[in-house]
Amino acid sequence: MRIAINARFLHPDKMEGIGRYSYETIRRIVDHHPEDTFLLLTDNNGASAFTFPKNVTIKKIGILPARHPLLFLLWFEFSVRRALKKFRADVFYSPDGFIPTLKTVPCVPVIHDIAWKHFPKHVKLKDRLYYRWMTPRFCRKAAKIITVSKFSKLDLMKFYHLPSSKIVVTGNACSPDFHPINEIQQMQIRRQYTEQKDYFFYVGALHPRKNIVHLIKAFDIFKQETNSNMKLLLAGRMAWKNKKFKKTLDSLAAKDDIIQLGFVPNEDLPLLMGSAFALTYISLFEGFGVPLLEAMAADVPVITSTVSSLPEVAGDAAITVNPNNPKEIAQAMITLRKNVDLYNELVDKGRKRVKEFSWDDYAQTVYDVLAQKSQLAFSGDLPDVLLK
C-alpha cells in the first residue's frame, strides 16, 4: 500500500498537540508496516530532523510554508494533489484535519475538535472564515474522519450531520518521558524556579480558551484564604488576545507568585510536571487534554474542568470544577492542599487511569482505517446542509 501523510506539524522543537499526535501515530505506523511505502509531505524542514525507516520518503512541497488560509488552499488543492498523483498514493492521511477538497485519492483527516464553533471570538477572523468555509467541505469529502474523543465525535455529528459510522475515535496518550520524579530532582526544580516553594502548574498556550484569567484569579483567592507560600507556574507561549490576562495579572495581590516561563522545551516539561504539587488545567474547551495524562503519569494530581472532553479523559482521577467560577477553582486548590488522603487517592487513581491510553493502540486504529482503502470512496453524498 502507498500511503501519503501530511507531516506539516512535525517540528522537534515545537511539539504541541497536533504535532505530538502526528509524530506518535506516524512513527508507529511506518515502523510497524515495512511492507508499505510512505510519503511524508511537508511545507517546512521540520520532518527532516526525525529518523524514519527506509520505506519513508520526506518531500517538501510548495513555495512557501502554508500558514495562511490562502496558502492552505494553494498547498492542499494544488501542491498536495499533484504530489499524491505523482506518488500514486492509495490514501492520504492528514493529522491536522486539512485535506484537498478537489477530487483526488481517498482522504482521512484527523479533526481533533471544532473549538472555533463554540468560541469563534477566540479565533482570528481570517482563520475563522477559513474554518467556517472549509470544515464542512472536509467533512463531506473525507472518506473517513478520525477524532480523539467521544465528545468530539458527538460534536462533529451534531454540527455537520455526520453519520456515526463515518467517524472513528482514537485518542491521545502520554509520552514515556513523563514519570514520577524523585525528591532530589524535585528539590532542584523548585530551587531553580520557585525558591524551594511548592507550586501549582499549568502547561499550554496562554490563550483565552485556556481560561488563564480565571485560573490566576482562583490562585489569588487561594493565596488570600490560606496565606500559603505556594507559587503558580505557567508554562506556555503567549498567544494572541492576551490583554485581559495582563491587565488581570497586574491587579492581583499574588501577582509576584505567578511565574510565566514562556514556551518550555519538551525535554524540560517532564521535570517541571513531575515536581509540581498539582496540575491546574481548567480550559473552557478541549478536544482531548493531554496534560491530564502527563500529570497522572508523573504522580501529580489534577484539577480540571467539567466541560467538553476533559471529564471523559479525567474519569474519576481528578477534581473537576466549573471553569467559569474562580471561587470553585480556588476551593479545589484549598481542598487538595489540606486533604492528604484525597491527594494520595487521586495520585493512585491517576496511575491506573493513564494506563488506559495507548499510542500503540491508537496508531493501529489509524492504520486499520487507512488499510480499508478498497472501502474508502471519495465521498460526496452527504447532505447539502453541510455546506451551509
Secondary structure, DSSP 8 states (H G I E B T S, - for coil): -EEEEE-TT--TT---HHHHHHHHHHHHHHHH-TTSEEEEEESSSGGGGS---TTEEEEE-SSS---SHHHHHHIIIIIIHHHHHHHT-SEEEETTS----SS-S-EEEB----HHHH-GGGS-HHHHHHHHHHHHHHHHH-SSEEESSHHHHHHHHHHH---GGGEEE------TT-----HHHHHHHHHHHSTT--EEEEES-B-GGGTHHHHHHHHHHHHHHH----EEEEES-B-SS-HHHHHHHHH-TTGGGEEEEES--TTTHHHHHHT-SEEEE--S--S--HHHHHHHHTT--EEEESSTTHHHHHTTSSEEE-TT-HHHHHHHHHHHHH-HHHHHHHHHHHHHHHTT--HHHHHHHHHHHHTTTTT------S-GGGG-
